[in-house]
Amino acid sequence: MTYLIAACLPLDSTLPTATPLPTDIPIQTPTIVWFPPSATPTLLTFPTYTATPEMKPGVGSVTLTDDFSDKKVWDTAVSDQGSAAISRNRLSLAIQPGVYLASLRREGTFGNFYAEITARPSLCRGEDNYGVIVRGVGSSYYRFVLSCNAQVRAERVNGGIRLPLLEPIPSGDAPRGAPGEVIIGIWAVGSDIRLFLNGRYQFGIKDKSFPSGAIGVFVRSEGDAPMSVTFSDLKVYDVDYVPPTRTPSP
């Protein structure tokens, strides 16, 4: 057969090349990626914070421990308006509505110190308040106030005239009403005086009016009901601390 076909073709012709028959080629379909890869996120860098600063630095050894067994070292009195009395190792201040009563410790003058005393309000509500007096000389002193509505503040009393040094702020450590119990701490160095409740820092003030004086306690009834608070376990510590000197600005 090959020979016969070649004989019939012109001399300048070439044999045709056989084309292979097409095969079934599957149709390409796109691959569905159900969960496409996401870009690798950049790791966040969290800032490193320094430790909480020491708010009562330099506290040293105990210089005074008062268990309220000696009635002679505190101001005590009894009247129709109120009483300040020592019994069972506690100083109890009880007053009628609208009365203010303070008791100062007659022995000891303190300038730089840290002191703690435990207060237990047994009749106290609303804006009734109580607290600690420091650097007291006669009718002049600093007063750190706890209100029975769980607020705290600071005042300076000079010759009977009261000057607010810090307006009332809420505190989760101040007992709300009665009965309650709180350890009141005062850290004082120079013009810097700080309040602590149950060992936790509350606030600080700066004032140069009174460099030293006595320690005391007080109660004040602001409502129409009597008020009563007991104080116990007074401890005073020495403080050896020199505040840093500010660098003068150019």
C-alpha positions in Angstrom: 0.0 0.0 0.0 2.8 2.4 0.7 4.2 1.9 -2.7 1.0 2.5 -4.6 0.4 5.8 -2.8 3.9 7.0 -3.4 3.6 6.2 -7.1 0.6 8.5 -7.5 2.1 11.5 -5.7 4.1 14.3 -7.4 7.8 14.0 -7.3 8.3 17.0 -5.0 5.7 15.9 -2.4 6.4 14.6 1.1 4.6 12.0 3.0 2.1 13.4 5.4 2.9 12.9 9.1 0.3 11.0 11.0 -1.4 13.2 13.7 -2.1 11.3 16.9 -5.7 11.1 17.9 -6.6 13.4 20.8 -7.0 11.8 24.2 -9.4 12.8 26.9 -7.8 15.6 29.0 -9.6 16.4 32.2 -10.7 20.0 32.6 -8.6 21.9 35.1 -10.8 23.2 37.9 -9.5 25.7 40.5 -8.6 24.3 43.9 -10.7 25.8 46.7 -8.7 26.8 49.8 -11.2 26.6 52.6 -8.8 28.1 55.2 -6.4 30.5 53.5 -3.3 31.2 55.5 -3.2 34.5 57.2 -0.2 36.8 57.6 1.9 36.1 60.6 1.0 38.8 63.2 3.6 41.0 64.6 4.2 40.2 68.3 3.2 43.0 70.6 5.8 44.4 72.9 4.4 45.2 76.4 6.2 47.9 78.4 8.1 46.8 81.5 7.0 48.7 84.5 9.2 49.4 87.5 8.2 48.1 91.0 5.7 50.1 93.1 7.7 52.8 94.9 8.1 52.4 98.7 5.6 54.8 100.2 6.9 54.6 103.7 10.7 54.4 103.4 13.2 54.4 106.2 10.9 52.9 108.9 13.2 51.5 111.6 12.8 50.2 115.1 9.9 50.7 117.5 10.4 53.7 119.7 7.1 53.6 121.6 4.5 50.9 122.4 1.3 52.0 124.1 -1.1 49.3 125.2 -3.4 51.8 126.9 -2.9 50.5 130.3 -1.7 53.8 131.8 -4.5 56.3 132.2 -2.2 59.2 133.0 -0.6 59.6 129.6 -3.8 60.4 127.8 -6.3 63.3 128.1 -9.4 61.8 129.7 -12.7 63.4 130.8 -16.3 62.7 131.4 -19.3 65.1 130.9 -22.9 65.1 129.7 -21.6 65.7 126.2 -19.1 62.9 126.0 -16.3 61.0 127.6 -12.8 59.9 127.0 -11.9 56.9 129.1 -9.3 54.1 129.2 -10.5 50.6 130.1 -9.4 47.1 129.1 -6.4 48.4 127.2 -8.5 50.7 125.0 -9.2 54.4 124.8 -12.9 54.9 124.3 -14.3 58.2 122.9 -18.1 58.5 123.2 -20.1 61.7 122.3 -23.6 63.0 121.9 -24.9 64.3 118.6 -23.1 67.4 117.2 -20.1 67.1 119.6 -16.4 67.0 118.8 -13.9 65.3 121.2 -10.2 64.8 121.0 -7.6 63.2 123.3 -3.9 63.8 123.0 -1.1 61.7 124.4 0.7 63.8 127.0 4.1 62.1 126.8 6.2 62.2 123.7 6.9 64.7 120.9 7.3 63.3 117.4 8.7 64.9 114.2 9.8 62.2 111.8 8.1 58.9 112.6 5.7 56.2 111.5 2.8 55.4 113.8 0.0 52.9 113.7 -3.1 52.7 115.9 -6.2 50.5 115.6 -9.6 52.1 115.5 -12.9 50.3 116.0 -16.1 52.4 115.4 -19.1 50.9 117.3 -21.6 53.8 116.8 -20.9 55.6 113.5 -22.9 56.4 110.4 -23.1 58.9 107.5 -20.7 61.8 107.8 -19.7 61.0 111.4 -15.9 60.9 111.5 -12.9 60.0 113.5 -9.2 59.7 113.1 -5.6 60.6 114.2 -4.0 63.8 115.2 -0.3 64.3 114.6 2.2 67.0 115.5 -0.2 68.5 117.9 0.8 71.6 120.0 -2.2 73.0 121.9 -5.0 73.8 119.5 -2.8 73.4 116.4 -2.2 70.1 114.6 -2.8 68.0 111.5 -5.8 65.8 111.5 -6.4 62.7 109.2 -10.1 62.0 109.0 -12.1 58.9 108.3 -15.8 59.3 107.7 -18.3 56.6 108.3 -19.4 56.9 104.6 -16.0 55.4 103.7 -14.2 58.6 102.8 -10.9 60.0 103.9 -9.4 63.5 104.0 -6.8 65.7 105.7 -7.0 69.0 107.6 -4.8 71.5 109.3 -6.1 73.1 112.5 -4.3 76.2 113.5 -5.6 77.9 116.7 -9.0 76.2 116.3 -9.3 77.3 112.6 -9.7 74.4 110.3 -8.1 74.4 106.8 -8.8 71.5 104.4 -5.6 70.1 102.9 -7.2 67.4 100.9 -10.9 67.2 100.0 -12.8 63.9 100.9 -12.0 61.0 98.6 -13.5 57.4 98.8 -11.5 54.6 100.3 -12.1 50.9 100.2 -10.1 50.5 103.4 -12.2 52.9 105.5 -15.0 51.1 107.3 -18.5 52.0 106.1 -20.5 52.5 109.3 -20.2 50.3 112.3 -19.1 47.9 113.6 -15.7 48.1 111.9 -12.0 47.9 112.4 -9.1 49.7 110.7 -5.4 50.2 111.3 -4.5 53.8 110.8 -0.9 54.5 109.9 0.8 57.9 109.5 4.3 58.3 107.9 5.8 61.8 108.5 9.1 63.2 107.4 9.6 66.9 107.2 6.8 68.5 105.3 5.7 65.2 103.8 2.9 63.3 105.7 1.2 60.2 104.4 -1.9 58.2 105.4 -2.1 54.4 105.4 -5.1 52.3 106.2 -4.5 48.6 106.9 -1.0 49.0 105.5 -2.1 50.4 102.2 -1.2 53.9 101.0 -4.1 56.3 100.7 -2.7 59.8 100.0 0.0 62.3 101.1 0.1 66.0 101.9 2.9 68.5 102.0 2.8 71.2 104.6 5.5 73.0 106.7 3.4 74.5 109.4 4.0 72.1 112.3 7.4 70.3 112.4 6.7 68.2 115.5 4.2 67.6 118.3 2.0 65.1 120.1 -0.1 62.2 118.8 -3.8 62.0 119.5 -7.2 60.8 118.4 -10.6 62.3 117.9 -14.3 61.7 117.1 -16.9 64.1 115.7 -20.7 63.5 115.4 -22.2 65.2 112.3 -25.7 63.7 112.6 -28.4 63.4 115.2 -27.2 60.2 116.9 -24.5 59.5 119.4 -21.1 58.2 118.3 -18.5 55.9 119.8 -15.0 54.7 118.7 -12.3 52.8 120.6 -8.6 53.1 119.9 -5.9 50.6 120.9 -2.4 49.2 120.1 -0.4 52.3 119.4 3.1 51.8 118.0 5.6 54.5 116.9 8.6 53.7 114.8 11.7 55.7 114.1 12.2 56.9 110.5 15.6 57.4 109.0 15.0 58.9 105.6 16.2 62.0 103.7 13.9 63.1 100.8 15.7 63.5 97.5 16.8 67.0 96.6 15.1 68.3 93.5 17.4 69.2 90.6 16.9 72.9 89.9 15.6 73.6 86.5 17.7 75.8 84.2 
